[in-house]
Amino acid sequence: MKWTKEDDIVLVSYIFQATHSGSSLIKAYKLASFKLGRSISACESRWQKRISKNYDFTRKGSKDYISPIKFSQWLIKIASENK
């Protein structure tokens, strides 16, 4: 099954929530896999090989860090592009 923008948004949303709440990425992969009907390893692979290179939520001091407000704006932008 091919990944869609909507799938990526769901996955990124769970990872964003996990990194900002102190939860683990494994938990985020599990939640996303349940929501998307994909395996945990598929979600982890998608994050590590395709998405994480573009977005870094995990280190607040990093130059690519995305704040909760910017993340919300990003989600709105992505969603509007898919209409």
TIVO-2410 file (N, C-alpha, C; in nm, 3 decimals):
# residues 83
REC num residu      c1      c2      c3 atome chaine
REC   1      M   0.085  -0.117   0.000     N      A
REC   1      M   0.000   0.000   0.000    CA      A
REC   1      M   0.090   0.125   0.000     C      A
REC   2      K   0.062   0.216  -0.089     N      A
REC   2      K   0.141   0.337  -0.104    CA      A
REC   2      K   0.109   0.438   0.007     C      A
REC   3      W   0.212   0.508   0.054     N      A
REC   3      W   0.194   0.612   0.155    CA      A
REC   3      W   0.138   0.738   0.089     C      A
REC   4      T   0.043   0.801   0.157     N      A
REC   4      T  -0.016   0.925   0.108    CA      A
REC   4      T   0.027   1.040   0.198     C      A
REC   5      K  -0.001   1.162   0.154     N      A
REC   5      K   0.027   1.279   0.238    CA      A
REC   5      K  -0.050   1.270   0.370     C      A
REC   6      E  -0.174   1.221   0.361     N      A
REC   6      E  -0.256   1.208   0.481    CA      A
REC   6      E  -0.193   1.110   0.579     C      A
REC   7      D  -0.138   0.999   0.527     N      A
REC   7      D  -0.069   0.902   0.613    CA      A
REC   7      D   0.051   0.966   0.681     C      A
REC   8      D   0.127   1.043   0.602     N      A
REC   8      D   0.244   1.110   0.658    CA      A
REC   8      D   0.203   1.208   0.768     C      A
REC   9      I   0.094   1.279   0.748     N      A
REC   9      I   0.046   1.373   0.849    CA      A
REC   9      I   0.010   1.302   0.978     C      A
REC  10      V  -0.058   1.189   0.967     N      A
REC  10      V  -0.093   1.112   1.086    CA      A
REC  10      V   0.033   1.067   1.158     C      A
REC  11      L   0.126   1.009   1.084     N      A
REC  11      L   0.250   0.961   1.144    CA      A
REC  11      L   0.328   1.075   1.210     C      A
REC  12      V   0.345   1.183   1.140     N      A
REC  12      V   0.419   1.297   1.194    CA      A
REC  12      V   0.348   1.355   1.317     C      A
REC  13      S   0.216   1.357   1.315     N      A
REC  13      S   0.140   1.407   1.430    CA      A
REC  13      S   0.168   1.326   1.556     C      A
REC  14      Y   0.168   1.194   1.542     N      A
REC  14      Y   0.196   1.109   1.658    CA      A
REC  14      Y   0.339   1.127   1.706     C      A
REC  15      I   0.433   1.139   1.614     N      A
REC  15      I   0.572   1.158   1.653    CA      A
REC  15      I   0.591   1.294   1.719     C      A
REC  16      F   0.528   1.396   1.666     N      A
REC  16      F   0.536   1.529   1.726    CA      A
REC  16      F   0.482   1.526   1.869     C      A
REC  17      Q   0.366   1.464   1.886     N      A
REC  17      Q   0.307   1.455   2.021    CA      A
REC  17      Q   0.399   1.381   2.116     C      A
REC  18      A   0.458   1.271   2.068     N      A
REC  18      A   0.546   1.191   2.154    CA      A
REC  18      A   0.669   1.269   2.196     C      A
REC  19      T   0.731   1.338   2.101     N      A
REC  19      T   0.855   1.410   2.134    CA      A
REC  19      T   0.830   1.530   2.224     C      A
REC  20      H   0.713   1.590   2.216     N      A
REC  20      H   0.684   1.705   2.300    CA      A
REC  20      H   0.621   1.668   2.434     C      A
REC  21      S   0.579   1.544   2.449     N      A
REC  21      S   0.521   1.502   2.577    CA      A
REC  21      S   0.617   1.415   2.658     C      A
REC  22      G   0.733   1.386   2.601     N      A
REC  22      G   0.830   1.302   2.672    CA      A
REC  22      G   0.807   1.154   2.652     C      A
REC  23      S   0.718   1.118   2.563     N      A
REC  23      S   0.691   0.977   2.534    CA      A
REC  23      S   0.795   0.925   2.436     C      A
REC  24      S   0.791   0.797   2.409     N      A
REC  24      S   0.890   0.737   2.319    CA      A
REC  24      S   0.842   0.733   2.175     C      A
REC  25      L   0.937   0.727   2.085     N      A
REC  25      L   0.903   0.713   1.943    CA      A
REC  25      L   0.837   0.578   1.917     C      A
REC  26      I   0.876   0.477   1.991     N      A
REC  26      I   0.815   0.344   1.974    CA      A
REC  26      I   0.665   0.352   1.999     C      A
REC  27      K   0.626   0.423   2.104     N      A
REC  27      K   0.484   0.441   2.133    CA      A
REC  27      K   0.415   0.515   2.019     C      A
REC  28      A   0.481   0.616   1.965     N      A
REC  28      A   0.425   0.691   1.851    CA      A
REC  28      A   0.407   0.600   1.730     C      A
REC  29      Y   0.507   0.515   1.703     N      A
REC  29      Y   0.495   0.421   1.591    CA      A
REC  29      Y   0.379   0.325   1.611     C      A
REC  30      K   0.362   0.278   1.736     N      A
REC  30      K   0.252   0.185   1.767    CA      A
REC  30      K   0.116   0.251   1.745     C      A
REC  31      L   0.101   0.373   1.796     N      A
REC  31      L  -0.027   0.443   1.781    CA      A
REC  31      L  -0.056   0.472   1.633     C      A
REC  32      A   0.046   0.518   1.562     N      A
REC  32      A   0.027   0.548   1.419    CA      A
REC  32      A  -0.004   0.421   1.341     C      A
REC  33      S   0.062   0.312   1.375     N      A
REC  33      S   0.038   0.186   1.303    CA      A
REC  33      S  -0.106   0.139   1.322     C      A
REC  34      F  -0.157   0.155   1.442     N      A
REC  34      F  -0.296   0.117   1.468    CA      A
REC  34      F  -0.392   0.205   1.388     C      A
REC  35      K  -0.367   0.335   1.389     N      A
REC  35      K  -0.453   0.430   1.318    CA      A
REC  35      K  -0.449   0.409   1.167     C      A
REC  36      L  -0.329   0.379   1.114     N      A
REC  36      L  -0.312   0.368   0.969    CA      A
REC  36      L  -0.330   0.227   0.914     C      A
REC  37      G  -0.339   0.129   1.003     N      A
REC  37      G  -0.351  -0.009   0.957    CA      A
REC  37      G  -0.223  -0.060   0.892     C      A
REC  38      R  -0.110  -0.013   0.944     N      A
REC  38      R   0.021  -0.055   0.894    CA      A
REC  38      R   0.100  -0.117   1.008     C      A
REC  39      S   0.209  -0.181   0.976     N      A
REC  39      S   0.292  -0.240   1.081    CA      A
REC  39      S   0.372  -0.132   1.152     C      A
REC  40      I   0.414  -0.163   1.273     N      A
REC  40      I   0.498  -0.071   1.348    CA      A
REC  40      I   0.628  -0.046   1.272     C      A
REC  41      S   0.684  -0.153   1.217     N      A
REC  41      S   0.811  -0.137   1.144    CA      A
REC  41      S   0.794  -0.053   1.018     C      A
REC  42      A   0.678  -0.060   0.954     N      A
REC  42      A   0.653   0.023   0.836    CA      A
REC  42      A   0.650   0.171   0.875     C      A
REC  43      C   0.586   0.201   0.988     N      A
REC  43      C   0.581   0.341   1.035    CA      A
REC  43      C   0.719   0.390   1.075     C      A
REC  44      E   0.794   0.306   1.143     N      A
REC  44      E   0.929   0.343   1.183    CA      A
REC  44      E   1.018   0.367   1.060     C      A
REC  45      S   1.007   0.278   0.964     N      A
REC  45      S   1.086   0.291   0.842    CA      A
REC  45      S   1.050   0.417   0.765     C      A
REC  46      R   0.921   0.445   0.754     N      A
REC  46      R   0.877   0.566   0.683    CA      A
REC  46      R   0.933   0.691   0.750     C      A
REC  47      W   0.927   0.693   0.884     N      A
REC  47      W   0.979   0.807   0.958    CA      A
REC  47      W   1.129   0.822   0.937     C      A
REC  48      Q   1.202   0.713   0.955     N      A
REC  48      Q   1.348   0.721   0.952    CA      A
REC  48      Q   1.404   0.743   0.812     C      A
REC  49      K   1.344   0.682   0.711     N      A
REC  49      K   1.401   0.688   0.577    CA      A
REC  49      K   1.347   0.801   0.490     C      A
REC  50      R   1.228   0.849   0.518     N      A
REC  50      R   1.166   0.949   0.431    CA      A
REC  50      R   1.135   1.083   0.496     C      A
REC  51      I   1.082   1.079   0.618     N      A
REC  51      I   1.027   1.202   0.675    CA      A
REC  51      I   1.125   1.274   0.767     C      A
REC  52      S   1.193   1.200   0.853     N      A
REC  52      S   1.274   1.265   0.957    CA      A
REC  52      S   1.387   1.350   0.900     C      A
REC  53      K   1.426   1.324   0.779     N      A
REC  53      K   1.533   1.404   0.718    CA      A
REC  53      K   1.488   1.547   0.694     C      A
REC  54      N   1.358   1.568   0.684     N      A
REC  54      N   1.304   1.701   0.657    CA      A
REC  54      N   1.260   1.776   0.783     C      A
REC  55      Y   1.232   1.702   0.890     N      A
REC  55      Y   1.176   1.764   1.010    CA      A
REC  55      Y   1.246   1.712   1.134     C      A
REC  56      D   1.286   1.802   1.221     N      A
REC  56      D   1.350   1.763   1.346    CA      A
REC  56      D   1.274   1.827   1.461     C      A
REC  57      F   1.190   1.747   1.526     N      A
REC  57      F   1.113   1.798   1.639    CA      A
REC  57      F   1.182   1.766   1.770     C      A
REC  58      T   1.282   1.681   1.765     N      A
REC  58      T   1.331   1.618   1.886    CA      A
REC  58      T   1.429   1.701   1.968     C      A
REC  59      R   1.500   1.793   1.906     N      A
REC  59      R   1.599   1.869   1.980    CA      A
REC  59      R   1.566   2.018   1.974     C      A
REC  60      K   1.525   2.069   2.086     N      A
REC  60      K   1.478   2.207   2.091    CA      A
REC  60      K   1.584   2.306   2.044     C      A
REC  61      G   1.709   2.277   2.066     N      A
REC  61      G   1.815   2.369   2.026    CA      A
REC  61      G   1.857   2.358   1.881     C      A
REC  62      S   1.808   2.258   1.810     N      A
REC  62      S   1.853   2.238   1.673    CA      A
REC  62      S   1.795   2.345   1.581     C      A
REC  63      K   1.865   2.373   1.472     N      A
REC  63      K   1.820   2.479   1.381    CA      A
REC  63      K   1.691   2.443   1.310     C      A
REC  64      D   1.661   2.314   1.300     N      A
REC  64      D   1.540   2.269   1.231    CA      A
REC  64      D   1.424   2.240   1.326     C      A
REC  65      Y   1.443   2.270   1.454     N      A
REC  65      Y   1.338   2.241   1.553    CA      A
REC  65      Y   1.207   2.308   1.514     C      A
REC  66      I   1.098   2.234   1.528     N      A
REC  66      I   0.966   2.287   1.495    CA      A
REC  66      I   0.885   2.304   1.624     C      A
REC  67      S   0.846   2.425   1.652     N      A
REC  67      S   0.766   2.453   1.771    CA      A
REC  67      S   0.624   2.403   1.749     C      A
REC  68      P   0.547   2.385   1.857     N      A
REC  68      P   0.408   2.342   1.840    CA      A
REC  68      P   0.327   2.435   1.750     C      A
REC  69      I   0.352   2.565   1.756     N      A
REC  69      I   0.277   2.659   1.671    CA      A
REC  69      I   0.315   2.640   1.524     C      A
REC  70      K   0.444   2.632   1.497     N      A
REC  70      K   0.487   2.610   1.358    CA      A
REC  70      K   0.438   2.476   1.306     C      A
REC  71      F   0.435   2.376   1.393     N      A
REC  71      F   0.386   2.246   1.351    CA      A
REC  71      F   0.239   2.254   1.311     C      A
REC  72      S   0.159   2.324   1.388     N      A
REC  72      S   0.017   2.342   1.355    CA      A
REC  72      S   0.002   2.412   1.221     C      A
REC  73      Q   0.083   2.514   1.198     N      A
REC  73      Q   0.078   2.586   1.070    CA      A
REC  73      Q   0.118   2.493   0.956     C      A
REC  74      W   0.218   2.409   0.979     N      A
REC  74      W   0.262   2.314   0.877    CA      A
REC  74      W   0.149   2.216   0.843     C      A
REC  75      L   0.081   2.164   0.945     N      A
REC  75      L  -0.030   2.071   0.921    CA      A
REC  75      L  -0.140   2.137   0.839     C      A
REC  76      I  -0.173   2.260   0.871     N      A
REC  76      I  -0.277   2.332   0.796    CA      A
REC  76      I  -0.234   2.350   0.652     C      A
REC  77      K  -0.108   2.384   0.630     N      A
REC  77      K  -0.057   2.403   0.494    CA      A
REC  77      K  -0.065   2.272   0.415     C      A
REC  78      I  -0.018   2.164   0.474     N      A
REC  78      I  -0.021   2.033   0.407    CA      A
REC  78      I  -0.164   1.992   0.375     C      A
REC  79      A  -0.254   2.010   0.470     N      A
REC  79      A  -0.394   1.972   0.449    CA      A
REC  79      A  -0.457   2.054   0.338     C      A
REC  80      S  -0.426   2.182   0.332     N      A
REC  80      S  -0.486   2.267   0.229    CA      A
REC  80      S  -0.431   2.235   0.090     C      A
REC  81      E  -0.308   2.187   0.082     N      A
REC  81      E  -0.249   2.148  -0.046    CA      A
REC  81      E  -0.314   2.024  -0.103     C      A
REC  82      N  -0.376   1.944  -0.016     N      A
REC  82      N  -0.436   1.817  -0.059    CA      A
REC  82      N  -0.581   1.831  -0.102     C      A
REC  83      K  -0.637   1.950  -0.096     N      A
REC  83      K  -0.779   1.969  -0.131    CA      A
REC  83      K  -0.796   1.981  -0.280     C      A
***
